[in-house]
Amino acid sequence: MLNKELKKDILKIILFTVSLIFLFIYIKPVWEFLVIVFNLVMPFLVGIAIAFVLNILVNLLERKLFNKTKINSKTKHNLSIILSLAIVLSFLTFMILLIVPQIKNTTNLFIDNMPTYQENVINLLDKIGVNNEIRANIIAKSKDFGDKLTIYLKDNSNTVATSILGLASNVVTSVVNLTIGIIFAIYLLVEKEHLLNQTSKILKAYLPDKKVNKISSICHLSNKTFASFVSGQFLEAIIIGVLCLIGMLILGIPYAATISILVGFTALIPVFGAFIGTGIGAFLIFMVNPMKSLIFIIFILILQQIEGNLIYPKVMSKRVNLPGIWVLVAVTIGASISGILGMLLSVPIASILYSILATNVNERLLKKESTKKVKK
């Protein structure tokens, strides 16, 4: 006769097997359905992520700025939310106003200096001993490439237009998702205590106390892990930005302040952020001085080694207990799902899942050990 626990385990195995077979048979429609659901809930996921990040700043302002004031707690909370939003939006506006005009100016400079660049290339070909025939061939092929590109764009204008419209549509969708996300995040922050109380009541009404305590501990662990990751990532970004500024000033590289802020900002994206900042920075410097651009790339590569081997382990080791290989996997998957936003959110989410799994594994191992001791 099978006992109750064994029956449950058998039933779980059967349900899991049936679900797995169903998934393999209908993998395409299931995946399409999941994509549709993901796109529908994306604005709210963005809102939850923004609320999590802003909540760290809100709590900090409540503790440090409004702690000793005689204002009531609700007013303190609302003022902290308004101030947090103002700080974040001001910073993003500052970044846009700092970088976009700089890119525009350097691009115009590159176009204006194009004849000089062509002359420098011709002089370089002369210096390395390239004869007139080969030089003429290189120039002719460059012109031929330009002509072919122009003809292609003319002949495939519909395709190009469709691609541009698709890109514009993606940009509009992202802006709409971000706008809805910000509004939803503000609502979550304003109604935080009320929503937590409602959620707690619902859980207690429908679930056993043991399950409620388990969910509560998981939420607490998730909040702690996410907050630790965000604060650690911001601290690391500030350190990288300052070191980049000092190095660029010493080496006499142009746009030191602008590029240092950009490198620090992109450092918020784990693993790939430094490459994004380096690419844009190298482009800006190249327009002014190609040799300095090369020096900048070498300098950033050295700085990345220092950051990866000394700064990141020291800053993040006690904050996010996630091995480096899983950071790479998380960022890669996050980028494929939702681009830069996915890259930003992937590591803290992976850290939360890793912490939950590690806690569960340790609990199960302790339970097995205690069971063995009782049997002995």
C-alpha positions in Angstrom: 0.0 0.0 0.0 1.5 3.4 -1.0 1.8 6.0 1.7 0.4 9.6 1.2 3.8 11.2 0.6 4.8 8.7 -2.0 1.4 9.2 -3.8 2.1 12.9 -3.9 5.6 12.4 -5.4 4.3 10.1 -8.1 1.5 12.5 -9.0 4.0 15.4 -9.2 6.3 13.3 -11.5 3.3 12.4 -13.8 2.1 16.0 -14.0 5.6 17.2 -14.7 6.1 14.6 -17.5 2.8 15.4 -19.1 3.6 19.1 -19.0 7.0 18.5 -20.5 5.5 16.4 -23.4 2.8 19.1 -24.0 5.5 21.8 -24.1 7.6 19.9 -26.6 4.6 19.2 -28.9 3.3 22.7 -28.8 6.5 24.6 -28.3 6.0 27.2 -31.0 2.4 28.3 -30.1 3.4 28.2 -26.4 6.4 30.4 -27.1 4.3 32.9 -29.1 1.8 33.0 -26.3 4.5 33.7 -23.8 5.9 36.5 -26.0 2.5 38.1 -26.2 2.0 37.9 -22.5 5.5 39.2 -21.8 4.9 42.2 -24.1 1.6 42.9 -22.4 3.1 42.9 -18.9 6.3 44.6 -19.9 5.2 48.2 -18.8 4.3 46.8 -15.4 7.6 44.9 -15.1 9.4 48.1 -16.0 7.3 49.9 -13.4 8.2 47.3 -10.7 11.9 47.6 -11.6 11.8 51.4 -11.5 9.9 51.3 -8.1 12.5 48.9 -6.7 15.4 51.3 -7.7 13.6 54.5 -6.6 12.6 52.8 -3.3 16.2 52.6 -2.3 16.6 56.4 -2.9 13.3 57.1 -1.2 14.2 55.2 1.9 17.6 56.9 2.0 16.1 60.4 1.8 13.5 59.5 4.5 16.2 58.3 6.9 18.9 61.0 6.2 17.0 64.1 5.1 13.5 63.9 6.7 14.3 61.8 9.8 14.6 64.6 12.3 11.8 66.8 10.9 8.4 67.1 12.5 6.6 66.3 9.3 4.2 63.2 9.5 5.4 60.0 8.0 3.0 60.0 4.9 4.2 63.5 4.0 7.8 62.5 4.5 7.3 59.5 2.2 5.6 61.6 -0.6 8.2 64.3 -0.4 10.9 61.7 -0.7 9.2 60.2 -3.8 9.0 63.6 -5.5 12.6 64.4 -4.6 13.8 61.0 -5.8 12.0 61.4 -9.2 13.5 65.0 -9.5 17.0 63.7 -8.9 16.8 60.8 -11.4 15.1 62.9 -14.1 17.6 65.7 -13.7 20.5 63.3 -14.0 19.1 61.7 -17.1 18.4 65.1 -18.7 21.9 66.2 -17.8 23.3 63.1 -19.5 21.3 63.7 -22.7 22.2 67.4 -22.9 25.8 66.6 -22.2 26.4 63.8 -24.7 24.0 64.4 -27.7 25.3 67.9 -28.6 28.8 66.6 -28.2 28.2 63.7 -30.7 26.5 66.2 -33.1 29.4 68.6 -32.9 32.1 66.0 -33.4 30.2 64.5 -36.4 30.0 67.9 -38.0 33.7 68.4 -37.3 34.4 65.0 -39.0 32.4 66.0 -42.1 34.1 69.4 -42.2 37.5 67.8 -42.0 36.8 65.1 -44.5 39.1 66.6 -47.2 41.9 66.8 -44.6 41.4 63.2 -43.7 41.5 62.1 -47.3 44.7 64.1 -47.8 46.2 62.5 -44.7 45.3 59.0 -46.1 47.0 59.8 -49.4 50.1 61.1 -47.6 50.2 58.0 -45.5 50.0 55.8 -48.7 52.9 57.8 -50.1 55.0 57.4 -46.9 54.6 53.6 -46.9 55.6 53.4 -50.6 52.3 52.7 -52.3 52.6 53.5 -56.0 50.2 55.7 -57.9 48.5 52.8 -59.6 47.6 51.0 -56.3 46.6 54.3 -54.8 44.3 55.2 -57.7 42.8 51.7 -57.4 42.1 52.2 -53.7 40.5 55.6 -54.3 38.5 54.2 -57.3 37.2 51.2 -55.2 36.2 53.6 -52.4 34.3 55.7 -54.9 32.7 52.6 -56.4 31.6 51.4 -52.9 30.0 54.8 -52.3 28.2 54.7 -55.7 27.0 51.1 -55.1 25.7 52.1 -51.7 23.8 55.1 -53.1 22.3 52.8 -55.9 21.3 50.2 -53.3 19.6 52.8 -51.1 17.7 54.1 -54.2 16.7 50.7 -55.4 15.7 49.4 -52.0 14.1 52.6 -50.7 10.9 50.7 -49.7 12.9 48.2 -47.6 15.0 51.0 -46.0 11.8 52.9 -45.2 10.2 49.8 -43.7 13.3 49.3 -41.6 13.3 52.9 -40.4 9.6 52.7 -39.6 10.2 49.4 -37.7 12.9 51.1 -35.7 10.7 54.1 -35.1 7.9 51.8 -34.0 10.2 50.1 -31.5 11.4 53.4 -30.1 7.8 54.6 -29.7 6.9 51.3 -28.0 9.8 51.6 -25.6 8.9 55.2 -24.8 5.2 54.2 -24.1 6.3 51.2 -22.0 8.7 53.5 -20.0 6.0 56.2 -19.5 3.5 53.6 -18.3 6.2 52.0 -16.2 7.1 55.4 -14.5 3.4 56.1 -13.7 2.9 52.6 -12.3 6.2 52.9 -10.3 4.9 56.2 -8.7 1.6 54.5 -7.9 3.5 51.6 -6.3 5.7 53.9 -4.2 2.8 56.1 -3.0 0.6 53.2 -2.1 3.4 50.9 -0.9 2.2 50.4 2.7 -1.4 49.9 1.6 -0.5 47.4 -1.1 1.8 45.4 1.2 -1.0 45.2 3.8 -3.5 44.1 1.2 -1.1 41.4 -0.2 -0.4 40.2 3.3 -4.1 39.8 4.1 -4.8 37.9 0.8 -1.9 35.5 1.5 -3.0 34.9 5.1 -6.6 34.3 3.9 -5.8 31.7 1.2 -2.5 30.1 2.3 -1.2 28.3 5.4 1.0 30.2 7.8 4.0 28.2 6.8 3.6 29.1 3.2 3.0 32.8 4.1 6.2 32.9 6.2 8.1 31.2 3.3 6.9 33.8 0.7 7.6 36.6 3.2 11.2 35.4 3.7 11.7 35.1 -0.1 10.4 38.7 -0.7 12.6 40.0 2.1 15.6 38.2 0.6 14.8 39.5 -2.9 14.4 43.1 -1.7 17.7 42.9 0.3 19.6 41.3 -2.7 18.2 43.8 -5.2 19.0 46.8 -3.0 22.5 45.6 -2.3 23.1 45.1 -6.0 21.8 48.5 -7.0 23.8 50.4 -4.3 26.9 48.4 -5.1 26.6 49.0 -8.9 26.1 52.7 -8.3 29.2 52.9 -6.1 31.3 51.0 -8.6 30.1 53.3 -11.4 31.1 56.4 -9.4 34.6 54.9 -8.8 35.1 54.0 -12.5 34.0 57.4 -13.6 36.4 59.2 -11.2 39.3 56.9 -12.2 38.5 57.5 -15.9 38.5 61.3 -15.4 41.8 61.3 -13.6 43.4 59.0 -16.2 42.1 61.1 -19.1 43.3 64.4 -17.6 46.8 62.9 -17.0 47.0 61.6 -20.6 45.6 64.8 -22.1 42.7 63.1 -23.8 39.9 65.4 -25.0 36.3 65.4 -23.7 37.6 64.0 -20.3 34.6 65.1 -18.2 31.9 64.1 -20.8 33.4 60.7 -21.5 34.1 59.9 -17.9 30.5 60.6 -17.0 29.4 58.4 -19.9 31.7 55.6 -18.9 30.5 55.8 -15.3 26.9 55.8 -16.4 27.3 52.8 -18.8 29.2 50.9 -16.1 25.8 50.4 -14.4 25.2 47.7 -17.1 27.2 44.7 -16.0 29.9 43.1 -18.3 28.9 44.9 -21.5 28.4 48.4 -20.2 32.1 49.3 -20.3 32.3 48.3 -24.0 29.3 50.6 -24.8 30.9 53.6 -23.0 34.3 52.9 -24.6 32.8 52.7 -28.1 31.0 56.0 -27.9 34.0 57.7 -26.1 36.5 56.4 -28.7 34.2 57.7 -31.5 34.1 61.2 -30.0 37.9 61.3 -29.5 38.6 59.9 -32.9 36.9 62.8 -34.6 39.3 65.2 -32.9 42.5 63.1 -32.6 42.7 59.5 -33.9 45.9 58.7 -32.0 44.4 59.9 -28.7 41.4 57.6 -29.5 43.8 54.6 -29.6 45.5 55.7 -26.3 42.0 56.0 -24.7 41.1 52.5 -25.8 44.3 51.1 -24.3 43.7 53.1 -21.1 40.2 51.8 -20.7 41.3 48.2 -21.3 43.8 48.6 -18.5 41.2 50.3 -16.3 38.8 47.4 -17.0 41.4 44.9 -15.8 41.8 46.9 -12.5 38.0 47.2 -12.2 37.4 43.5 -12.9 40.1 42.1 -10.6 40.2 44.6 -7.8 37.3 47.1 -7.6 34.3 44.9 -8.6 35.1 41.9 -6.2 35.7 44.3 -3.3 32.5 46.3 -3.9 30.1 43.5 -4.8 31.5 40.5 -3.0 29.5 41.2 0.2 26.5 42.6 -1.7 25.6 40.1 -4.4 26.8 36.5 -3.9 26.7 35.5 -7.6 29.6 33.7 -9.4 31.1 35.5 -12.4 30.0 32.8 -14.9 26.3 33.3 -13.9 26.7 37.1 -14.2 27.8 36.6 -17.9 24.9 34.1 -18.5 22.4 36.5 -16.9 23.5 39.5 -18.9 23.5 37.6 -22.2 20.0 36.3 -21.6 18.7 39.6 -20.4 20.1 41.4 -23.5 18.4 38.9 -25.8 15.1 39.4 -24.1 14.9 43.1 -23.5 18.1 44.9 -24.7 19.7 47.3 -22.3 16.8 47.1 -19.8 17.2 43.4 -19.7 21.0 43.7 -19.1 20.3 46.1 -16.2 17.7 43.8 -14.6 19.2 40.4 -15.3 22.0 40.3 -12.7 19.8 41.3 -9.7 17.1 38.9 -10.8 19.6 36.1 -11.2 21.1 37.0 -7.8 17.7 36.8 -6.2 17.0 33.4 -7.9 20.5 32.2 -6.9 20.0 33.3 -3.3 16.6 31.6 -3.1 18.0 28.4 -4.6 21.0 28.4 -2.3 18.9 29.0 0.8 16.5 26.2 -0.2 19.3 23.7 -1.0 20.9 24.5 2.4 17.6 24.0 4.2 17.0 20.7 2.5 20.5 19.4 3.3 20.1 20.4 6.9 16.8 18.6 7.0 18.3 15.4 5.5 21.2 15.5 8.0 18.8 15.9 10.9 16.6 13.1 9.6 19.7 10.8 9.3 20.7 11.6 12.9 17.2 10.8 14.2 17.2 7.5 12.4 20.6 6.6 14.0 
